[in-house]
């Protein structure tokens, strides 16, 4: 049997685009998700609506990202990675342009749905990695991609907060417009087609979902990713409220403190990129979510002891970021390696479940918070989500013991 580690197998793989291209494409979704967060209170005031309604900009984006990935993944398996990614970025650019001139919260929420087409960068970049490198190296490569991508959410809230204070919240959508145009140009110039075995039809493509759904390993990796990311999405839903209403910090200050979260995520990505092949996926995912659980517990302890300071919110969330950075690239690599020939569909379906779960936890965290409750419900959701991620990984380890581990080509198929 020819394995993915053989030189002949590597020679048959398509050319890999520059890693910076995949970073830029993936980061478009992170930018759209994070850049406007410090501006949520400003948007509520300017459009004369409640914060709870404006917060739907987060949850709608996450739900839309979840649903669109169900289409983007199979479409890339059918039509190719390159044209689908360019199309997604085009829709992202148009919706960003329209958001600059929007006059109602209702239309802004609609446009947030279309901005979610930026998810094509996440879905297709993971599939491109699986097209071009073997399973053993995919976690490391995805780790480097997400480490580079993490620079965007590191600077985006800070930059978005400054744009809001000096030019108003609409300037944040000018930024996403310009970034989208740059991403389209880079992808057009560098991304070759990496899908050499396209499916015959979209109907045939959707028929592979039962094969994925029946895979116990797919569910282990997907639920690990969903609950791991859920801890961070809970922060996105409730963190701005805690920062502005309980701690009294403004948009630019929020953005600068958010750098702690991004630094944590990058540190976790670095650990994954350096040690994933040495330590193994499961141990990295367990360690990452232990770190995230400890971060949530630290936040509860700091506020309970009376340290009502932004550091008490952002430093523990930074530790959650470390855990996310360790666990998510590893889980993503596992998702697309269970059935390598279905990498696009696996990336789309797994990403949809992850984002859908994240959207639910984002809404839950926002709904549970009030001035009277303090920040404790937010940290409780983050801890609970991280513990569930550990349980999902332990289930996958059980499957490995019973059915045996997969090789680089996604065999055996028993799991």
Secondary structure, DSSP 8 states (H G I E B T S, - for coil): ---TTSHHHHHHS-----HHHHHHHHHHHHHHHHTTGGGHHHHHHHTT--HHHHTHHHHHHHHHHHHHHHHHHHHHHHH-HHHHHHHHHHHHHHHHHHHHT--SHHHHHHHHHHHGGGHHHHHHHHHHHHHHS-HHHHHHHHHHHHHHHHHHHHHHHHHHHHHHHHH-THHHHHHHHHHHHHHHHHHHHH------S--S-HHHHHTTHHHHHT-HHHHHHHHHHHHHHHHHHHHHHHHHHIIIIIS---HHHHHHHHHHHHHHHHHHHHHHHHHHHHH-HHHHHHHHHHHHHHHHHHHHHHHHTT--SHHHHHHHHHHHHHHHHHHHHHHHHHHHHTTGGGHHHHHHHHHHHHHHHHHHHHHHHHHH--TTTTTHHHHHHHHHHHHHHHHHHHHHHHHHHHH----TT---TT-
